[in-house]
């Protein structure tokens, strides 16, 4: 295994029933919220810009609800299924 492969994390993003496989480097993004904002053009997602109080970046990681602005891109996401919840404003 090369150093590049050791630093790579694979997981799946799910939004409105569609799935997107993601391959990224550990800690390449500040948070899962910033990665999702880069990958998917979801209107209003993470609108508070990572403050952790509004809930617009809510996701379920393998069934556990959390705010993606509080989630680091690290080994805990490896092979996870991340469902992006519908935001209501």
N, C-alpha and C positions, 0 to 999 in steps of 0.2 A: 504494500500500500504506500503510495507516495504521500509527501507532506500535504499536497493539495487535497488529496482524498481524505486525509485525517482531519482537515479543517472544514470539511463540507458537511452540511446538515441537509437531510431530505425530509420533507413533510408535505402534507396535502392541505390546501385551502379549499373550503367549500362555501359557496355563496349562491343562494337561490337554486339549490339543487345541482349546480355545475361545480365540477372539481378541477382544480389546477394543481399539478405537481410543482413543488418549489424545491430548488436546489440552491443553497446559498452558503456563504462562509460564516463561521461563527463570529458573532459580534460585528458583522459588516454593517448592520443597521443599529441605530440607537435602541429601537424597540420593535416588537412585532407590529405595533401600529404603523410605524414608518415603513416597514416592509410591505404591509398590506396596501397602504396608500400608494406605494410605488407600483405594485403589481396590478391592482384593480381600481378602476375609476368609480368608486362608490360615493355618490353625492352625500355630503354630511358626515362621512365616516371620520371619527377622531377630530371633530370640529373644535374641540377645546384645546387641541394641540398638545396633548399629553399631560394634562393637569391631574388626571385621575379622579375627577369628581363628577363628570356629567354622564358617563355611561355610553357615549356615542361610539366607543370603540370596543363594545362588548363582544366577546367570542366565547365559544366553548371548546376547550382543548381536551380531547378524549372524554367528553361528557362533563367536564368541570368548567363552570362559568367563571370568567375573569375579565379584567380590562386589559386589552392588548398593549396599552401604553405602559403597563407595569411588567410586561413579559420581555425578558432578554432573549436574544437569538443565541441559544446555547444548546448543549447536549440534551436538555430536558425536552426539547421540541423534536428530537430525532424520531422519525417515523410516526409523528402525531397526525391526527386528523383534526383540523382546526375549522370549526364551523363559525362563520361570521354571522352574527345575529342582525336582524333587521333593526335599523335605528329609526326611532320615531321622534320627531321634533315638534 
